[in-house]
Amino acid sequence: MAQTTPEADWVSRIADEVIAEAERRAEGKRAAGSGEAQDAAPLVVCASGLSPSGPIHLGNLREVMTPHLVADEVRRRGYPVRHLISWDDYDRFRKVPAGVAGVDDSWTEHIGKPLTSVPPPAGSPYGSWAEHFRAGMEDALAQLGVVYDGISQTERYTGGAYREQILHAVRHRGEIDAVLAQYRTKAAPGPNKRKQQGKPKDAETEAAELAAAEGSGAAGEEDSSGSAGYFPYKPYCTVCGTDFTSVTSYDDETTALRYDCAGCGHAETVELASFDNGKLVWKVDWPMRWALEGVVFEPSGVDHSSPGSSFQVGGEIVGIFGGEQPIGPMYAFVGISGMAKMSSSRGGVPTPGDALEIMEAPLLRWLYARRRPNQSFKVAFDQEIQRTYDEWDALGRKIDEGKAQPADLASRTRAASTAEGALPVTPRPLPYRTLASVVDITGGQEEQTLRILSELDPEAPVRSLDEVRPRLDRAHRWIATQVPADQRTRVLEEPDAALLGSLDAEQRESLRLLLEGLDEHWSLDGLTQLVYGVPKVRAGLAPDAKPTPELKVAQRGFFALLYQLLVGRDTGPRLPTLLLAVGADRVRELLGG
């Protein structure tokens, strides 16, 4: 096993722990005479869980990327590994998320049904609500190079895969109840309240109840308790399809289970040994799966990691199923520039698919790889995305020069490749901000875009837009979808005669120096030197002089003048890029040359 070093990144350190834990478990099985091969490397099982209850957002992606990165490191070391993603599509439909296209209040009639029994948003090509939201995430994971085994909980439960585990949980419901009782901080609801449990409520009431449940730990969990006492299994009604049910009696010998449905009034008796129309409640379902699947590593969000929450309670319940709690570090929330904490119960939150429209897959992977799981971070959809790309490119240059720190080198390697190979990259990664400025000015018109890009570096011109794809396409999409129309660049059609006529002698001389130097400096680097150098020359300084506070003021004034004459505003894209985009002849026209 590879040893941890002080320079190792967080992925390596967790992989060390996970492999050691897998080997310990395998040794225990061998000692118990399970027939485990003496020399065989243990299978390392990492797990994630996603509920397709609405848009699966960038916060949910951390639930996948954390175990993916660890599993990928384990795979790089030659160990057999599985990354399981449980699609919790047999969860109940809790409420109608706001802001989802093709969805209105009529979807409230499906509250309480499994997500796979809820119709998709209007116009969707998919067969159910769960399938609709799962499909977008699956496509994003493919682009991100995530290798996994997907598990549909609907298929598992309705196919009878968990029958033995369900019956085991019911037989040991007293022990499970005793564990949960340690964390109960409020009295159990009375019969009348139980009768109403799970019925559709208005949004304000449900939000208040969810907040109260979160504050009371295990006591807030929905179960099927009724006159039969605590019950860890909740049937879906065979008539209305909802889980507005409570168990009224159960016979341990025959497994005869009787339930009442508060949704439609139906009541019936079924044999749990052959009934596949319900599921274990969450705080029992999760540790049951840990035991059954032999999960060694599964992180969880802070909402699952607080005292009395599902991860802590599950750690005590998993032993009832003969299993062990996985290594499970808490991961922090992921935010979006300018947005609060994301919740998949709300519509309109950015998804991994949305992010991949404006950034390349390696960059998105890097955001998750470079931060420890307990560190929060933001994904930029605003102007900050340009700075993020600058940092990514700068790290690449450091690596090429042999100056990168080991942890930084590791994070970039994990972002750009997996154990299966390298992810697609842009052959010639020009600065994202440059590409964004160019497509902003040209509107994405390819002939104009290629002309400008070919002039950035005359000694090594871009000869085909394929050289700068897919980064160019991501920048184009960012301009089109994230930059408001009133903030996009529109070059003036005609010279601003009034402004040109009002210039003082100093301004006129500055423009003259700029226009005289255009031909000699017609490249990105050359124009950068020129526009910064003109105020230096006017101040009697050398073109390469270090700026003083007074010089910076003069430069800002000169830049504002150029922007006003070119685009009618005080700011805009970087001036060297703007000048290249406008073209020398038109620059001369607009600047009065």
C-alpha positions, 0 to 999 in steps of 0.5 A: 500500500502506498504510504502517506507523505506530508505532501500528499493531497487529501485524496491520497490520505483518504485512499490510504485510510480506505485501503487499510480499512478494506484490508482490515475487513478482509483479514477479519473475514479470513480469520473467521474462515469465510474462504477469502483468498489469502493473497487477493487484494480486497475489493474497495467499495465506495458509495454515493447516493442521489435523489432525483427529486428535482434538479441534481445540483452542483452541491449534490455533485460533491456527493459523487466527486468525493468518492469518485476521486478516492475510488480513482486513486485506489484504482490507480494503485491497482486495487479492485474498486467499485463506486456505487451510485444509488439512485434513490428514485423510490423515495417519496415525492415530497413537494413540487419544486419551484422554477422547474419548466413544464411543472405547475401546481397540478403535480401536488396530486402526486405528493407521497408517491415514489419518484418513479411513479410521478410523471415527468415535467411537460414536454420531457422525453422521459418516462418519469420524474426520476428518470427525467432528472437522473438523465441530466446527471448521467450525461454530466457524469459521463462528460466528467469521466466518472466510472460507477455502477448505478443502482435504482432503488425502485428496481431493488425494492420492487424486484424483491432484492431487499426482502431478507433485509426488510424482514430482518429489520422488522424482526429487530424493530425493537433494537432499532427503536431503542437506538432511535430513542437515544436521540429523540428530543420530543414526544412522538406524535399522538394518534390524531397527528399520526393520522395526518402524517404525510398529507400534502401541506402548504409550503410554509407549513412543510418548511416549518415542520422540516426545520423542526424535524432536522432540529430533533434528530431521529425523532423527525424521521417519517416511519410507519408507526401506528397502533402496532408501535414503531415500524421501520418499513413504510408501505406504498398504498396499492390503491392510490400509490402514496405513502400516507400509510401507517401499520396497524398490526403485524404478525411476526410468524406469518409476516401478515401486515395490515396498514391504513392509508390516510390518503384514500382510506384504503386498508388491507393486509399483505404478507411482507415476505412477498410484498414489494410495494414499500421501503425501509425508512431512511435511517434504517435503509442507509445502514442496511445498504452499507452492510449488504454492499460492504461499503468502505467509504461514503461521505455525507453532507453536514445535514447528515452528519450532525448529532442524532442525524442519519450518519450517526444513527446509522453507525449504530444500526448497521451492526444489527445487519451484521455490517460496519459503518463506512469511513465517512467524512463530512463534506461542506456545501458548494455555493454559486457566486452570488447565490445562497446554499443550494437545495434540490427542492428548489428549481432554478439551481445550477446543475453540473450540466449547466456548469459544463456548458460554460467550463471544460470538464477538467476545470469543473473536476479541479474545483472539487479536487483541490479543496478538502471535503470539509472546505466549502467553495463556490462555482463561478457563473459570473465574471469570477469564472475568468479568474478561475480559468486564469488560476487553472492556466497558471497552475499548468504553466507552473507544472510545465516549469517544474515549480508546482507544489506536490498537492497542486500537481496532484489536484491538476492530475486528478482533474485532467485524467482518471485511471482510464486515461486523459479527459478531452482538452483544448489543444491551444488553451488561450485565456478564457477571458480573451475568448469571451471578449472576442465572442462578445464583440463578434457575437460568435461570428466564426470568420471574424472570430478566427481573424481576431484570434489569428492576430493575437500572436502573429508568430504563431497564429491560430489557423483553425477554431478547432485549435481553441475548442471546446474552450471557445464554445464554453466561453461563447455559451457563457457570454450568451447565457450568463452576461446580461444583454445590457452588459455585452459589448457593442462597438459604436457604428459611427465616431462620437463627433461631440466627444472628439470635438471636446478633447483637450490637447493632452487627450488628443496627443495621447490618441495620436501616440496610440494611433501611430503605434498601432501597426508596429504593436498589432498583437495582443502583447504589443497592444498591451504594451502600447495602451499602458505605455502611452500615459507613461510617455506623456508623463515623461517616463520610459515605456517599461517604467514601474507605475506610480499612483499618479501614473495609474490615475492617468492610465485609468483616465486614458482607458476610460476615454478609449472605451467611450470612443469605441463602445460608448461606456467607461469600461469593457473587455480588455483594451488590447483584445478590444482593439484587435477585435475592432480592427486597425482601420475602424479603430482609426475611424472611431478615434478620429485618426 
